Amino acid sequence: MKLWSDSFADQGPIPESLAFGKIDPETHVSLSDNRSPHLAWDEVPAGTRSFALICHDPDVPSVGDDVNQEGRSVPASLARVDFYHWVLVDLPAEQRELAEGLFSSAVTAGGKEGPEAPMGTRQGVNNYTDWFSSTEGMSGDYFGYDGPGPPWNDERLHHYIFTLYALDLENASLEGRFGGPECLSAIEGHILAQASITGTYTLNPSLSAD
């Protein structure tokens, strides 16, 4: 199976328009357009009954003490954990493309509604749900796609891995509110093929200038 995007090249930078945050010279970060990317795929295996799509960032700091703190930086050597940006299930078996902006076209304070989504799909909550849990005006369940917004003082370039799974299930065995780990557990043993594409992003001006 092959997966690609017209929005960005594999292993290339993700454009600002697809990000949650963008560099702001005065405040470090301001909200961006937060558009979901174009994705397309082919060479689908026989027996595929639906697709699942997950985007995660494996470069998120495991300790947040230095994150977005003036006069400090997050060392590249710090241990990292996964941050899920998009969890989508029940994509129809005949689907071969998602248009840019179809699932997100702006930042929604408090998160977009879900789990119901376009084309009869369902979306899980992403990890902005946890990130903004104690932030007034931003807390809530963040269903669907929300793009890159890494720490502006992180010394490490972040990678955003979009993985499409061809499944032998018409509907994933998930109910109500779910996230990335729950989705991966539900589709285990039902994956016929998978393909990935990776984009990079940073809000650290010293890295973006490299």
C-alpha positions, -999 to +999 in steps of 0.1 A: +000+000+000+012+035-008+003+067+010+012+103-001+002+139+004-001+169-019+001+191+012+037+181+021+065+158+009+075+127+028+103+136+053+098+173+044+085+202+064+047+205+071+034+239+060+023+264+086-012+263+073-016+227+086-002+235+120-020+244+153+006+270+161+030+292+141+060+312+150+052+347+163+082+371+168+065+389+197+047+361+216+068+331+204+036+313+191+002+323+177-026+302+164-024+290+128-049+277+102-049+241+115-060+226+082-061+188+080-037+176+052-045+161+018-038+124+019-042+098-009-034+061-012-035+031-035-024-005-039-050-015-013-050-052-004-079-075-013-103-080+016-100-045+029-133-035+046-123-001+061-093+021+069-080+037+101-057+067+101-035+078+130-011+108+132+013+109+161+044+128+171+070+106+188+092+136+198+072+151+227+091+158+259+085+133+286+090+159+313+074+193+309+094+214+334+113+234+307+085+235+281+078+270+268+097+286+297+116+319+291+154+316+294+153+278+292+153+251+265+141+216+262+173+195+255+173+173+225+186+145+246+155+144+268+135+112+267+104+115+244+069+101+243+040+099+218+015+126+213-016+117+191-028+144+167-054+125+148-073+092+153-098+084+126-116+051+120-143+036+098-130+052+066-149+034+038-131+007+019-137+025-015-121+057-002-088+067-018-083+103-009-090+130+018-091+166+006-071+192+025-092+210+051-120+183+051-116+174+087-102+206+101-099+242+089-093+262+120-084+260+157-115+253+178-111+264+214-122+236+236-119+211+208-140+200+178-171+179+184-170+141+179-168+112+175-190+115+144-171+129+114-175+133+076-181+102+054-195+082+082-162+081+100-155+084+137-127+104+153-110+099+186-097+125+210-062+138+204-037+147+231-045+184+231-073+172+254-046+165+280-024+195+272-052+220+276-070+202+305-063+230+330-062+260+306-091+283+310-109+289+277-092+260+260-100+229+280-123+202+265-123+171+244-103+177+212-118+153+187-103+148+153-073+165+137-053+193+154-019+200+139+016+206+151+022+228+180+056+217+196+073+237+223+089+269+210+120+262+230+125+226+220+160+218+206+146+188+187+128+189+154+094+171+157+082+144+133+045+138+125+039+103+113+006+097+094-001+060+092-030+045+072-042+009+081-062-013+058-084-034+080-106-065+076-132-048+098-160-027+085-162-008+118-136-007+145-147-021+178-146+012+196-174+029+215-178+065+226-147+084+235-114+068+225-078+078+218-047+065+200-038+037+223-074+024+223-076+025+185-043+006+181-056-020+206-089-024+187-073-029+153-046-053+164-049-085+145-071-069+118-044-050+098-040-063+063-015-036+053-002-002+064+017+027+050+031+059+065+042+094+055+062+117+078+064+155+080+085+177+102+077+209+121+093+233+146+083+265+164+119+271+175+133+299+153+168+286+156+158+253+141+135+267+114+164+288+102+186+257+096 
